[in-house]
C-alpha cells in the first residue's frame, strides 16, 4: 500500500501549524465566526448538535494497522472512545473539543493521516472499490489512479473555492461497488477496441433533496489525458456553477440546466485547448512507481488437501462474509460492525485495536473500509479463515449479518446531527429486533436497507432496496419510503412508494414490503428483480391498503 513520504508528512505538519494560528485567532476573538467557518470546514471540522465533529480522510478506503491504532488513540484521547465509519470510506469523531483540534491533527500526521478537504467547497476524498486489485475480471486496479488524481486536485489553486463540494469515485472492477454515477464525477477504467486503457467519464451525479444520476460526458478518454480532461470539467463547473443559489451549488444542477450534450460540448471545447500540454499528461513513470507501491503483498499458494471446518455458526458467517480472491489460496473477509442499538459504522477504540492486531496476524497489516460501513481484510489465507473467525468470535466481532437485511446503513440521525429531522439509529435497531431470526434473514437474502435522517442523504437511502428518509410532520417524525434503488450492476434511484409513514408504523411497513418480496420472488431473483417484474403497485396495495 502507498505510504506518505517525508515530504508529504512535512506538508501536513505545516498545514496544521497554519490552521492552529487561525484557530488561536478565533479562540481569542480576533477572527469572526463566518471567516473561521470556511477555514474549519476545509480542515474537516463541523459543528454538530452536541459538539464539533472531525472527519478524517481515508484515501480510497485503505488503512494500515498502525493507522487504525492511531485512530483508536484519537478516539480515547479526544473523543468518547469510539469513531464512526462513513458511507464514503472515511471516519468521523463526534465529540471533539475545539481547543484540542490542532494537537489531534498533529497526532494524525505522525501516521500519514489528515482531515484536509473532507468538508468545504472543494474536491473531497476520492473513493474506490474496497476490493480494488483483489477480484477476477478487473480492468485494472484503480488505486494508483486515485492517488495520482488526488495529488493533482487536492489544493489545486484554480479549484480551491468551487461553487460546491465535489466528490470523485474511480472503479476498474466489473461490479460498481463505488456507486460511480451518484458522484459529482465518476471514472470507470475501460479498454477500447484497440485494447488501449482509458476512462469512461460520468458527471453530475448526486443524492440529496434532488437525486440525480450522472450523465456520460465521454465514452473514452485515454488514460494519459485524464488529468487535462478533468481539469476542463472542473473549470467549466468553476466558471458556470450556480454560486447564486444555495440549493443549486452542486455540478449536477449545472449539467441539468445546460443539458448533458451542451455541458460535454463546453468541456470538449476547453479540453482541446489544453490536452496537448505536457504538464497535464499523466506521468507514466510516476504511475508505474505507484503500481509497484500498490502491488499485492501476497503470492499464490497451493492448499491442496486443505479442508475447512464445518462448525454451523462458522458456516453461516463464512457464507455471508467471505469472498473469493483472485490469488489462489486466499480469501477476502468482510467484517460487519453491526451491533444492536449502536449506530451502524460505530467502532470503539478497543475494537479498532483488536482489528489492527488481527490485520497484522491475518491480513498483511492492511484494512479497507466500505460504503456499507464495514471493514474488509483483503489478504486472508484460506486455511486461516476459521482461525480469524474464532478470534472475531472471541471479541464479539463475528456478526454474520453482512449480506443480510440486518446489515443496515444509517446516518447518526437526530440523536447527533443538527441537520437531521428524524432519528435513524433507533429505527435501525427496531428493524434488527423485528428480523432477529438468522434462518429468516438467510431466507430473505441480501436485501439492503439504508436510513437517512434528512434530505442530505448521508446514508444513501436513494440507492437501497428499501430506503427511508426522515422528515417532520407537525412536530412528529415520519419516514418516506423508496424502493429498488441500485448501483452494483446499473444505477437507479429508488422509486417513492407513497405518503410518508409515522415512526410508530414504519417497521410494520418494512415487514410488509419484505413479505411482498418473499411471496412474489422466483428462484435466484433479488429484490430489484421482483420489483421490476411486479411493479410498485403490488407493494403500495399491501402497505397502504
C-alpha positions in Angstrom: 0.0 0.0 0.0 1.1 3.6 -0.6 2.7 5.4 2.3 3.3 9.1 2.6 6.9 10.3 2.1 8.7 12.6 4.5 7.9 15.4 2.2 4.2 14.6 2.4 4.4 14.5 6.2 6.2 17.8 6.3 3.4 19.4 4.3 0.8 18.0 6.7 2.8 19.5 9.7 2.9 22.9 8.0 -0.8 22.7 7.3 -1.6 22.0 10.9 0.7 24.9 12.0 -1.2 27.2 9.7 -4.6 26.1 10.9 -3.6 26.4 14.6 -2.7 30.0 14.1 -6.2 30.7 12.7 -7.8 28.6 15.4 -6.0 30.7 18.1 -7.1 33.9 16.4 -10.7 32.6 16.5 -10.5 31.5 20.2 -9.1 34.9 21.2 -11.8 36.7 19.3 -9.6 38.1 16.5 -11.4 36.1 13.8 -15.1 36.1 13.5 -17.4 33.1 13.1 -18.1 33.4 9.4 -14.4 33.7 8.4 -13.4 30.8 10.7 -16.2 28.6 9.4 -14.7 28.3 6.0 -11.3 27.5 7.5 -12.6 24.8 9.9 -14.7 23.2 7.2 -11.7 22.9 4.8 -9.9 21.1 7.6 -12.8 18.6 8.2 -14.3 20.2 11.3 -18.1 20.6 11.6 -20.3 21.9 14.3 -22.8 19.2 15.2 -25.7 19.0 17.6 -23.7 18.4 20.8 -20.0 19.2 19.9 -17.6 19.5 17.0 -17.2 16.6 14.6 -14.0 15.9 12.8 -14.0 13.9 9.5 -10.7 12.2 8.8 -9.8 11.1 5.3 -9.1 7.5 4.4 -7.9 7.9 0.8 -9.7 5.3 -1.4 -10.6 3.4 1.8 -7.2 1.9 2.8 -5.7 1.9 6.3 -2.6 0.3 7.7 -2.9 -1.4 11.1 -0.7 1.3 12.6 -3.1 4.0 11.3 -6.1 2.2 12.8 -4.3 2.1 16.1 -3.6 5.8 15.8 -7.3 6.4 15.2 -8.1 4.3 18.3 -5.8 6.6 20.3 -7.6 9.7 18.9 -10.9 8.2 20.0 -9.7 7.8 23.5 -7.7 11.0 23.8 -10.0 13.4 22.1 -13.4 11.7 21.8 -15.5 9.3 23.9 -13.8 6.1 22.9 -15.3 5.5 19.5 -15.3 6.6 15.9 -17.8 6.3 13.1 -17.0 4.8 9.6 -19.0 6.7 6.9 -20.6 5.7 3.6 -17.6 7.5 1.8 -15.0 5.3 3.5 -13.8 8.0 6.0 -14.0 8.0 9.8 -15.7 10.7 11.9 -15.2 11.7 15.6 -18.3 13.3 17.1 -17.2 14.8 20.4 -14.2 17.0 19.7 -13.3 20.0 21.9 -12.2 22.9 19.7 -9.1 23.9 21.6 -7.7 20.4 21.2 -8.1 20.1 17.4 -4.5 21.1 16.5 -3.0 18.5 18.8 -5.4 15.9 17.3 -4.4 16.8 13.8 -0.7 16.5 14.7 -1.2 13.1 16.1 -2.8 12.1 12.7 0.2 13.5 10.8 2.5 11.1 12.6 0.9 8.2 10.7 0.2 9.9 7.4 -3.5 10.8 8.1 -5.2 14.2 7.8 -8.6 15.9 7.6 -7.8 18.3 4.7 -10.7 18.9 2.3 -13.0 16.4 4.0 -15.5 19.2 4.0 -16.0 22.6 2.3 -16.4 23.6 -1.3 -13.5 21.6 -2.7 -12.6 18.2 -4.1 -13.3 15.6 -1.4 -11.6 12.4 -0.5 -11.5 10.1 -3.6 -13.4 6.8 -3.1 -12.7 3.5 -4.8 -13.9 -0.1 -4.8 -12.8 -1.6 -1.5 -11.9 -4.8 -3.4 -9.6 -3.0 -5.8 -6.9 -5.3 -7.0 -8.5 -8.4 -5.5 -11.1 -9.7 -7.9 -11.1 -11.5 -11.2 -12.2 -9.6 -14.3 -10.9 -6.2 -13.1 -9.7 -4.0 -16.0 -7.0 -2.5 -13.7 -6.5 -1.6 -10.1 -8.0 1.9 -9.6 -5.9 2.8 -6.6 -2.8 4.2 -8.4 -5.0 6.4 -10.5 -6.9 7.5 -7.3 -3.6 8.6 -5.8 -2.3 10.4 -8.9 -5.6 12.3 -9.2 -5.7 13.1 -5.5 -2.2 14.6 -5.8 -3.2 16.7 -8.7 -6.5 18.1 -7.5 -6.0 18.4 -3.8 -5.1 22.1 -3.2 -5.2 22.9 -6.9 -5.1 26.7 -6.9 -7.7 27.1 -9.6 -10.2 24.9 -7.8 -9.7 25.9 -4.2 -13.1 27.6 -4.0 -15.6 25.7 -6.1 -19.3 26.6 -6.2 -20.0 23.5 -4.0 -18.4 20.3 -2.7 -17.0 17.9 -5.4 -16.9 14.1 -4.9 -14.9 11.8 -7.2 -15.1 8.0 -7.4 -12.9 5.6 -9.6 -13.5 2.0 -10.4 -11.9 -0.7 -12.5 -13.9 -3.7 -11.5 -16.8 -5.5 -13.2 -19.3 -4.6 -10.4 -19.8 -1.0 -9.3 -19.1 -1.1 -5.6 -18.2 2.6 -5.7 -21.6 3.8 -7.0 -19.9 5.9 -9.7 -23.0 7.6 -11.0 -24.2 9.2 -7.8 -20.9 11.2 -7.6 -20.1 14.6 -9.0 -17.6 12.8 -11.2 -17.2 9.1 -11.7 -14.4 7.4 -13.7 -14.7 3.8 -15.0 -11.5 2.2 -16.2 -12.1 0.6 -19.6 -10.3 -0.7 -22.7 -11.3 0.4 -26.2 -11.4 -1.9 -29.3 -7.6 -1.4 -29.7 -7.1 -2.7 -26.1 -5.9 0.8 -25.1 -6.6 1.8 -21.5 -8.7 4.8 -20.7 -11.7 6.1 -18.8 -15.4 6.4 -19.3 -16.5 9.7 -17.6 -19.7 10.4 -15.8 -20.5 13.9 -14.5 -23.3 15.4 -12.5 -24.5 12.7 -10.1 -25.6 13.3 -6.5 -28.2 12.4 -4.0 -29.7 14.9 -1.5 -33.1 16.6 -2.0 -32.7 16.3 -5.8 -31.2 13.0 -6.5 -29.7 12.7 -10.0 -27.7 10.1 -11.9 -24.5 11.3 -13.6 -24.6 11.7 -17.3 -21.9 10.1 -19.5 -19.8 13.0 -20.9 -17.1 11.0 -22.5 -17.1 7.3 -23.7 -13.4 7.0 -23.8 -10.6 9.3 -22.6 -7.1 7.9 -23.0 -5.5 7.4 -19.6 -2.6 9.8 -20.3 -5.2 12.6 -21.0 -7.4 12.1 -18.0 -5.9 15.0 -15.9 -6.4 17.6 -18.6 -10.0 16.3 -19.2 -10.8 16.5 -15.5 -9.4 20.0 -15.3 -11.7 21.1 -18.1 -14.7 19.5 -16.4 -13.9 21.4 -13.2 -13.0 24.6 -15.0 -16.5 24.7 -16.7 -18.1 24.0 -13.3 -16.0 26.7 -11.6 -16.9 29.3 -14.2 -20.6 28.5 -14.7 -21.7 26.8 -11.4 -24.6 28.3 -9.5 -23.0 30.3 -6.8 -26.1 32.5 -6.6 -28.4 29.8 -5.3 -27.6 27.9 -2.1 -29.6 24.8 -3.1 -28.1 24.6 -6.6 -24.4 24.7 -5.8 -23.5 21.2 -7.0 -22.4 20.4 -10.5 -25.5 18.2 -11.1 -27.6 21.3 -11.3 -25.3 22.8 -13.9 -25.4 19.6 -16.0 -29.2 19.5 -15.7 -29.7 23.2 -16.7 -27.3 23.1 -19.6 -28.1 19.6 -20.7 -25.6 16.8 -20.8 -24.7 17.4 -24.5 -24.1 21.1 -24.1 -22.1 20.6 -20.9 -20.0 18.0 -22.8 -19.5 20.4 -25.7 -18.2 23.1 -23.4 -15.8 20.7 -21.7 -14.5 19.4 -25.0 -14.0 22.9 -26.3 -11.9 23.8 -23.3 -10.1 20.4 -23.3 -8.9 20.7 -26.8 -7.0 23.9 -25.9 -5.1 22.1 -23.1 -4.9 18.4 -23.8 -1.5 18.6 -25.6 0.0 20.4 -22.6 2.8 18.1 -21.4 2.4 19.3 -17.9 -1.1 17.8 -17.9 -0.2 14.4 -19.3 -0.4 11.6 -16.8 3.1 10.9 -15.5 3.6 7.3 -16.6 6.9 6.9 -14.7 5.1 8.1 -11.5 2.2 5.8 -12.3 4.4 2.8 -12.6 6.0 3.6 -9.3 2.6 3.8 -7.7 1.6 0.5 -9.3 4.6 -1.0 -7.5 3.5 0.6 -4.2 0.1 -0.9 -4.6 1.3 -4.4 -5.7 -0.4 -7.1 -3.7 1.7 -8.3 -0.8 0.8 -12.0 -1.4 1.5 -14.7 -3.9 -0.5 -17.8 -4.9 -0.1 -20.7 -2.6 -1.1 -24.4 -3.0 -3.6 -25.6 -0.4 -4.4 -28.9 -2.0 -5.8 -31.2 0.7 -7.0 -28.4 2.9 -10.4 -29.0 4.4 -12.3 -26.1 6.1 -14.1 -26.5 9.4 -17.8 -27.4 9.4 -18.9 -25.6 12.5 -22.5 -24.5 11.9 -22.1 -20.9 13.2 -18.8 -20.6 11.3 -20.5 -21.8 8.1 -23.2 -19.1 8.3 -20.6 -16.4 9.0 -18.4 -17.6 6.1 -21.3 -17.7 3.7 -22.2 -14.1 4.3 -18.7 -12.6 5.0 -16.1 -14.4 2.9 -15.5 -13.8 -0.9 -13.2 -15.4 -3.4 -9.8 -13.8 -4.1 -8.1 -13.7 -7.4 -4.9 -15.0 -5.8 -5.1 -18.7 -5.3 -5.1 -19.8 -1.6 -6.5 -16.5 -0.3 -9.9 -15.1 0.7 -11.4 -11.6 1.1 -13.1 -11.3 4.5 -15.8 -8.7 5.3 -16.2 -7.8 8.9 -19.6 -6.4 9.9 -19.6 -3.8 12.7 -23.4 -4.3 13.2 -24.2 -4.0 16.9 -27.8 -3.9 18.2 -28.6 -0.5 19.5 -25.5 1.2 18.2 -25.1 3.4 15.2 -24.1 1.4 12.0 -20.5 2.1 11.4 -19.6 2.9 15.0 -16.5 1.3 16.3 -15.0 1.5 19.8 -11.3 2.2 20.3 -10.9 -1.3 21.8 -12.4 -2.8 18.6 -10.1 -0.7 16.4 -7.1 -2.0 18.3 -8.4 -5.6 18.1 -8.9 -5.3 14.4 -5.5 -3.7 13.9 -3.9 -6.7 15.7 -5.9 -9.2 13.7 -5.0 -7.4 10.5 -1.3 -7.9 11.4 -1.9 -11.5 12.1 -4.2 -12.4 9.2 -4.2 -9.6 6.5 -0.7 -8.3 6.0 -1.4 -5.4 8.2 -4.0 -3.9 5.7 -7.6 -2.9 6.3 -10.2 -1.4 3.9 -13.4 0.5 4.6 -16.6 0.3 2.6 -19.6 2.4 1.7 -21.7 -0.1 3.7 -19.8 0.9 6.8 -18.0 -2.4 7.2 -14.3 -3.5 7.3 -12.5 -5.7 4.8 -9.5 -7.8 5.4 -8.1 -8.2 1.9 -5.4 -10.9 2.3 -6.5 -13.8 4.5 -5.2 -17.3 3.7 -8.0 -19.8 3.2 -6.6 -22.1 5.8 -6.6 -19.2 8.3 -10.2 -18.0 7.8 -11.5 -20.3 10.6 -8.8 -19.0 13.0 -9.8 -15.4 12.1 -13.4 -16.2 12.8 -12.6 -17.8 16.2 -10.7 -14.6 17.1 -13.5 -12.4 15.9 -16.0 -14.5 17.9 -13.9 -14.1 21.0 -14.1 -10.3 20.7 -17.8 -10.2 19.6 -16.9 -9.1 16.1 -18.1 -12.1 14.2 -21.5 -10.7 13.3 -23.0 -12.9 10.5 -25.2 -10.0 9.3 -23.1 -9.0 6.3 -25.2 -9.9 3.2 -28.5 -9.8 5.1 -31.0 -7.1 5.7 -29.8 -6.7 9.3 -26.6 -5.0 7.9 -28.4 -1.7 7.8 -26.7 1.6 6.7 -27.7 4.6 8.7 -26.5 8.1 9.4 -26.3 9.3 13.0 -29.7 11.0 12.6 -31.4 13.3 15.1 -29.5 11.8 18.0 -26.3 13.6 16.9 -26.8 15.7 13.8 -28.1 19.3 14.0 -29.5 18.9 10.4 -31.4 15.7 10.9 -35.2 15.8 11.1 -35.7 12.3 12.4 -33.8 9.5 14.2 -32.1 6.8 12.3 -30.3 4.6 14.8 -33.5 3.6 16.8 -35.3 2.7 13.6 -32.3 0.5 12.5 -32.4 -1.2 16.0 -36.2 -1.8 15.8 -35.8 -3.4 12.3 -33.0 -5.6 13.6 -35.1 -6.7 16.5 -38.0 -7.5 14.3 -35.9 -9.6 12.0 -33.7 -11.3 14.6 -34.0 -14.9 13.3 -30.9 -15.9 11.3 -32.8 -18.6 9.4 -35.3 -16.0 8.2 -32.5 -13.5 7.4 -30.7 -16.1 5.3 -34.0 -16.9 3.5 -34.6 -13.2 2.7 -31.1 -12.9 1.4 -29.1 -9.8 0.5 -31.7 -7.1 0.9 -30.3 -3.6 1.6 -31.9 -1.1 4.0 -30.5 2.5 4.2 -31.8 5.1 6.6 -31.2 8.9 6.3 -32.3 11.3 8.9 -32.8 14.2 6.4 -32.7 15.0 2.7 -28.9 15.4 2.8 -29.0 11.6 2.3 -25.7 10.8 4.1 -26.9 7.1 4.3 -27.5 6.9 0.6 -31.1 5.8 1.1 -31.9 6.5 -2.6 -29.8 3.6 -3.8 -31.0 0.9 -1.3 -33.6 -1.8 -1.9 -35.6 -0.2 0.8 -34.6 3.4 1.6 -36.0 5.5 4.4 -35.9 9.4 4.5 -36.7 11.0 7.8 -38.9 14.1 7.9 -41.1 16.1 10.3 -44.9 16.5 10.2 -46.5 18.6 12.9 -43.6 18.0 15.2 -43.6 14.2 14.7 -41.2 12.0 12.9 -42.2 10.4 9.6 -40.4 8.4 7.0 -40.7 8.4 3.2 -40.0 5.0 1.7 -38.2 4.5 -1.6 -37.8 1.1 -3.3 -35.4 -0.6 -5.7 -32.5 1.8 -5.7 -29.3 0.1 -7.0 -25.8 0.8 -8.3 -24.0 -2.5 -8.4 -25.0 -3.6 -12.0 -26.8 -0.5 -13.1 -27.7 2.8 -11.4 -31.3 3.6 -10.5 -32.7 6.0 -7.9 -35.3 4.3 -5.7 -39.0 5.0 -6.5 -41.1 6.8 -3.9 -43.7 4.3 -2.6 -46.3 6.9 -1.5 -47.1 9.1 1.5 -44.6 9.1 4.4 -45.3 6.8 7.3 -45.1 7.6 11.0 -42.1 6.4 13.1 -44.5 4.2 15.0 -45.7 2.4 11.9 -42.5 2.3 9.8 -41.2 -1.1 10.9 -44.5 -2.7 10.2 -44.4 -1.2 6.7 -40.9 -2.6 6.2 -42.1 -6.0 7.2 -45.0 -5.8 4.8 -42.6 -4.8 1.9 -40.3 -7.8 2.7 -43.3 -10.1 2.7 -44.5 -8.9 -0.7 -41.0 -9.6 -2.0 -40.8 -13.1 -0.5 -44.3 -14.0 -1.7 -43.6 -13.0 -5.3 -39.9 -13.9 -5.9 -38.8 -16.7 -8.2 -35.6 -18.7 -7.9 -32.5 -16.5 -7.9 -34.5 -13.3 -8.1 -33.3 -10.4 -5.8 -35.4 -7.5 -4.6 -34.8 -5.3 -7.6 -35.7 -8.2 -10.0 -39.0 -8.7 -8.3 -39.8 -5.0 -8.2 -39.1 -4.6 -11.9 -41.3 -7.6 -12.7 -44.4 -6.9 -10.5 -44.2 -3.1 -10.3 -44.6 -0.7 -7.4 -48.4 -1.0 -7.1 -48.1 -4.5 -5.6 -46.1 -3.0 -2.7 -48.4 0.1 -2.4 -51.5 -2.0 -2.1 -50.2 -4.0 0.8 -48.5 -1.1 2.6 -51.4 1.4 2.3 -54.3 -1.0 2.0 
